[in-house]
Amino acid sequence: MPEVQIEIGGRNFEVACQAGEEHYLYAAAKMLDEEAAVLAAQIGRIPEPRMLLMAGLMLADKTAGLQDKLREAEDRLAEKEAELDQMRTAPAPEAQRIEVPVVPNEVVETLAEIAARAEALAETVDGARAG
């Protein structure tokens, strides 16, 4: 089990960890050291146990806030996934029936014949007026 030297709040600590986990320990120690630096800037020098406790509580508070945000994001994601699944499994909308008026050929021919007679009648009337 490797022993790692870390620095938190200007104080050195020797900590044991599992082999291969050293980078995690260094990252955690860096986060704790950053919180300790905030405390030192605000309060000044404080006893080591109190500094570690306060820095740990500050990190725990940040972590709790991030967990809440993560839960909210997971809930929103679950809602969106449910909506997406519902859309995917919903039956396709029914086809709409659209009726296009079609005039039968017999009607078209009859209308053309009526129009021709009307024109002929109009010419006859115009000829009678002129004469």
Sequence and secondary structure as in RCSB ss.txt:
>XXXX:A:sequence
MPEVQIEIGGRNFEVACQAGEEHYLYAAAKMLDEEAAVLAAQIGRIPEPRMLLMAGLMLADKTAGLQDKLREAED
RLAEKEAELDQMRTAPAPEAQRIEVPVVPNEVVETLAEIAARAEALAETVDGARAG
>XXXX:A:secstr
  EEEEEETTEEEEEE  TT HHHHHHHHHHHHHHHHHHHHHH S  HHHHHHHHHHHHHHHHHHHHHHHHHHHH
HHHHHHHHHHHHHHS              HHHHHHHHHHHHHHHHHHHHHHHHHH 
